Every structure is written in structure tokens, then in C-alpha cells.
Amino acid sequence: MSKDQIIFREFFYEQFEEHNHDLFGTILWWRNHGKYIFMNHEEVFDAYKNLSVKEVNQVIREILLPF
């Protein structure tokens, strides 16, 4: 995984845990809190913007693999 994927994965997984492993809830949270992420987690926001759809999906697959 690239550095940007690792940064995104760590933050996304934290949110996934906070949403009781609800992928849909986590994705909705991510979509609705873009400004919060941009303002408070600039490194995460920048990493996410650098990723292709395929790379984002790879991260999400890795998170969901144990389930």
C-alpha cells in the first residue's frame, strides 16, 4: 500500500470502529463531514484526494476482509 493509502486506511478504520463496523454509516459520515475532515485532518484529506477509486476500494476491501 502507498503512504496515502495507509493514512486513509488508519483514519477510515477509526471511523469504521466508531460506527460499530457499519460500512454504510461510515461512508455516509465520511460524505457528510468532508469539511470537518478538511479542516481538522488535512493530511487525511490530502491523502484521500491523491487516491484513485481503485486505491480507495483496495483500502476498503482490506478493512472488510476479516468480516
N, C-alpha and C positions, 0 to 999 in steps of 0.2 A: 504494500500500500504506500501511496505517496504521503508526504508530510501533511498536505492539505486534507487528505482522506482521514488520516489519524486524528487531526484536530477536530474535524467534523464528527467523526465517529465518537470520540470521547464526549463531546457536548450533546450529541443526539442521544447517546446511550443514557446519559444522566437524565435527560428529559423523558426518555422511554421508561426508566425506572420510576420517576416521579409520577408518571401517568399509569402506574401499575401494569406495565408491559402491554399497554393498549396502543398498537401501532397507529390506528386511525386517529385516536385522540392526540397522539404525539405529533402527527403530521398536521392536524388542524391547529394545534398550539403553535407549531413552527410557522405555519402560514399566517396566523393572526398576530404573531409577535415579531414580525420582521424588523420593525422599527426598534423594538426593545433589544433584539439581538444586535442590530447595527450599532446602537448607542452604548450598550453595555458589554458586548462581546465582539469587538471589532475584528479580532483575529479569527474568530469562528466565522463571522460573516464573510470576511475576505476569502477564507479557505473554501467556503461553500460556493462562492461566486466563481472560483477558479476551477471547480469540478465540472466535468461533463455529466450528462444524465446517466451515462453508463457507470461512471465512477461513483455517483451518489447511490445508484442501485446496488453496486457492489458492496458499499458500506452497509446498506440496509439489509442485504442478504446475509452478511456476516453477523449482524446483530440478531437476526431472526433464526439463523441456522440451529441454535440449540433448542428451539421450540419446534 
